[in-house]
């Protein structure tokens, strides 16, 4: 594993050879507010990785003077307000909101015919941050239509996966269920990943934590 120690504070424990990394070090040449030049601490980094493996997401916007900018979003149902507030407070220095917002989502029918009942959603978004470029490079790929991003399992997940990352991944997108013998089992919702990516995750969970999965 290659450790990159960055200016001020923060680090990324993978060897980045991406445009995003190059753009990151151009920050010193730009007039930015403090939150745009502040790097992530180790704890913030691990929480970010864990939540990105779960339900956290990036939105991408194209700007006139930059190729793309990214915003980090945490979202969940009203039941998860305390958890979203916890994440909001952890990343408050990077946030563009004073507190999480509560949005009303009307009932809708998706392309598959599934009916989604009306609900309330809690959301916290960061400002557009160039610090997110390296994460976007390893967690996302362009969709075939070129108009949206698709989340993927990072090829460097072996370097990224730590106990804290796993804990936040489970808190963010995990659950429990009982089998036919009434035994409780923990569930990580990885259905958005490909079959090959799920196999990579299974192998890593067993090798690093001794966790058997089915």
N, C-alpha and C positions, 0 to 999 in steps of 0.2 A: 504494500500500500504506500502510495506517495502522499506525503502531507504537505500541503501548501499553506504557509503562514502568511496572512494578508495584513496590509497596513491597518493601524488603529486597533481593531480586534476582529475576531472571527476567523474561520477556516473552512475549507472544503476538502474532505479527505479522499478526493479522487484526482487523478491527473487530468486536468482539463486542457483540451487542445481545440477549443471551439471558438467561434466568432464571439459567442456570448462572453467568454472569459476575457478576450481582448477588449471588448467594449467595456467590461467591468473596470479595467485599469485605466480607461480613458476618463473616468469620473474626476480624476484630479485636474483635468483640463477644462472641466465644465463648472459653471457657476450653479451650485446646487445647495439646497437647504441641508441641514444636518441629517435629516432622516434619509436623504438620498445618498449620503456618503457613509452612513453608519453600517458596519458589517454585522452579520449575525454572530452571536456568541455560540459556543458549542451546544448549550441547552436549546437555544432557539433553532439552531441548525437541525438538531435531532428531532425536535417537535415538528418542524417544517417537513422533514422527510417522512415522518410517521403519518402526518395528516395528508400529505400528498399521495401516499400509498392508499389512503382511505378516501374520504369524500371531498377534501380540499381541492380546489381547482384554480387554474390560471385563466384569466381572460386576456386576450391579445388585441391591442389597438395599434393601428398604423399612424405614425406621426410624420409631419412634413420633413423634419430634420433628422429623424431616426428611423431605422428600418421598422422596428416594432418596440412597443413597451408592454410590460406585463403587470397585471394586478393579481394579487393573491386573494382568494375568496374562501371564507368559511361559512357554511350554511347548514341548517338543520331545521327540524320541526320545532314548534313552540315548546315542546317537552324538553328540548335540548338547549333552552335559553342559557342556563347557567354554564354549560360547557362552552357554548359559543362565546359567552362573555369572558370566560377564562382565557380562551385563545385571543380574544380581542385585547385583553389587558396585557397578555404576554408580548404582543406585537404592537402595543399602543404607540410607540415612537414612530412606527412606520404607517400608522393608520390615518385615513382621511376622514374618519367618522369619530364623533365624540363618544358614541355608544352604538351597539348593534341595532340594526333597524328590523322592524317587524312588518313584513309585507303580506298582503292578502292575495292568495293564489286562487283564482276561480276554477271551477270544475272544467275539465277538458277531456277530450278523447284523443289518444295518440294515434299514430299511423297504424299500429297493430290492433286498434279497436279497443284497447284497454281504457277504462274510465278512471280518471284520477279525480277523486272528490276534492271539493274546495277545502283549503287549508291555510294555515298561517305559517310563514317561513321566517326564521331568524337569520340575518345575514350580517357579516362583517367583512369589509373590503379594505385592503391597503391602498395607498396611493400607487401610482405607476412607478415601479422601482427597477433600476438597472441591476440591482443586486440579485434579481430573480432570473437573469439570463442563464447562468450556469445550471440552475434547477430546471428551467424550461428545456434546455438542451438534452438533459438526461431523462426527463420524465415524459416528454411529449414528442410526437412526430406529426408531420402534416398528413391530413386525410388525403385520400386519392384525388378528391375534388379540389384540393388546394385552398379551401376556404375555411377550414376549421382545424383544430388540434385534436389529436387522439392521445389519451394517456396510455403509457406503456410502462412495463417493468424495467427499471434502469439496468443497463448491462453491468454497472458497477455496484449492484445491490449488495454483493458480498462485502464490500468495503463500507457500505452505508448502514447496514443492519446492526443495530445495537439493542440492548434491553429497553432503553427508553424509546427508541424508534418503534419497536414491537408493541410496547405498552400503548403509545398514542395511536398506532395503527388500529389496535383492538378497540380502544375507547372510541375512536372516530368511526369505525366501520365494522365493528364486531358485534356479536350477539351470543346468546346461549340457547341451546335446545336440548331436548331429552330424546334418547333413542328408545327402542322398543323395550329395553330392560330398565327404563326410567333413570338411566345414568345421564348426568348432565355433561354436555360437551360444549367447548368453546368453538365459535364459528368466525372465520374471517371471510368476509364477502369479497371474493376475487373474481366474480363472474364477468366483470368488465374486461378482464385480461384474457389473452388467448390461451389455448390449451398448453402450448409450449411454455408460455410465461408462468402459468400455474405450476407446471412441473418444476421450473426453476425455483419458485417460491417454496414448494414442498421440500425440495432437496436442501435448501438453505435453512429452513426452519428445523429440519432434523439434524443437520450437521452442526449448526451453531448453538441450538438450544435443546436438542434431543426431543423435539416435539414430533410425534407421529401424526400424520394427516391422512385423510381419505378423500 
